[in-house]
Amino acid sequence: MKNEEIKVAVTSRSFSRNDILRKELLHQYKNVKFNDDGLRLQGDVLIDFLQGCHKVITALEVIDDDLLRRLPNLKVISKYGVGLDMIDMQAMKNHNVKLGWTGGVNRRSVSELVISFAIALLRHVPASHREVLSGTWRQHIGGHLSGRTVGIIGCGYVGKDLIKMLQPFGCPILVNDIKNYDDFYKQYNIKSVGKEELLARSDVVTLHTPLDDSTKNMLTSKMLSLMKSKAILINVARGGLLDEDALKKMLINGRLGGAALDVFSIEPPRDKELLELPNFIVTPHIGGSANEAIIAMGRAAIDGLVDNISPSIIMDNK
């Protein structure tokens, strides 16, 4: 099939709003449908949007067996972003749909957000900001990120990039990952430890794992209780990795210094009590929402429409 005959759809709102990405995609494909209305696509609405398309660029939309069964023309799904937990790989394999995916394309955007969260919480920026707006002028005494022990759970693309960015801060770094990266650990003088030890020893804990059966709710109330009372917790990976209710109780009771969540088990989050805590930072899933990351993710997704693989390769490498 010639490119001018191929129907392409883009579900991502940020891709659809980006003039550079639109121009580059339209240079290769003439029949392209963008999410110009900024719709949150799911269920039947998503299926209607993708109807008749041969190739699609998706973001956080759920791709399951029912959707693929109802879209018989679909041959390629290219991922805008890096998370694959929204995609049923077995269903893609069953329906002979190929996957375009490039890991780590937004890693610098995510790493910089983590560092900004860590510094803001250690310096009590959220509480100070709220107090000034309410008419209170007092100085909170915080602490440096420099020299503090950082625990990184998940040492993939983002974890490794974060480690590189932390070097000037002189932070002792602990990591936990199911994979062995001994050469990298040796290069940066990093110690690999169990989750329990990492939680107990770290001043800053940041999560960088995918969401799957092995990581879902991995930080239970019991695991969170191992953390230091003045430590901070950051999650810019995926919602569902931790017990959000237990986290809230610890923040309220002074059992944890602070937390920053960019992702939640349900988005948008509904727990206003958590969102309004002075030692808590909330952002609306913006880890990859830097202009540079959007361009990198978009170009990788465009490439993935042609350069793609069977989902079984991803499944075999897990």
Secondary structure, DSSP 8 states (H G I E B T S, - for coil): --GGG-EEEE--HHHHH-HHHHHHHHHH-SEEEE-TT-----HHHHHHHHTT-SEEEESS--B-HHHHHT-TT--EEEESSS--TTB-HHHHHHTT-EEE--TTTTHHHHHHHHHHHHHHHHTTHHHHHHHHHTT---------STT--EEEE--SHHHHHHHHHHGGGT--EEEE-SS--HHHHHHTT-EE--HHHHHHH-SEEEE----STTTTT-B-HHHHTTS-TT-EEEE-S-TTSB-HHHHHHHHHTTSSSEEEES--SSSS---HHHHT-TTEEE-SS-TT-SHHHHHHHHHHHHHHTTS-B-HHHHHHT-
